[in-house]
Amino acid sequence: MNLHRVTTALSVALGLACLWFGVNFLLAPEAAASGFGIPSWPQGEAAGYFAIKAVRDLANGAVVLTLLALGKRRPLAWVMLLLAIVPFGDAVAVLAHGGGYAAALGIHAATGLVVLLTAGLLFATSAREESRHPLVRMAV
């Protein structure tokens, strides 16, 4: 399996995971929240934050998969780089709100590292692809 395929597989997996988390937080928010890592969750009207997380995850997954489907690997690399903010921010939120290090580091920070790795691989593979493209060579 070459690096291009590995990078594509990682991108698809991350995009689908985002979609799954979004759907899960929409359809079964309490169950989805239990795996997030924060021990006490909002009640009543404050539980509306579950919908906010769901929409965020759905949008992130849709952007990743759309750019990949359009073959826009270089822009996807930039998007992945920026999206790494989300899981690292989630790790900080877990720790700041009484969650454990296992969830913060083992779930969220580890995901952030995978997103950064994927961004780096996308940059590496898209640079090679762009250098072979005749229009890019003409522009240089």
Buried (B, 14 or more C-beta within 10 A) or exposed (E): EEEBEEBBEBBBEBBEBBBBBBBBBBEEBEEBBEEBBBEEBEEEEEEEBBEEBBEBBBEBBBBBBEBBEEEBBBBBBBBBBEBBEBBBEBBEBBBEEEBEEEBBBEBBBEBBBBBBBBBBBBBEBBEEEBEEEEEEEEEE
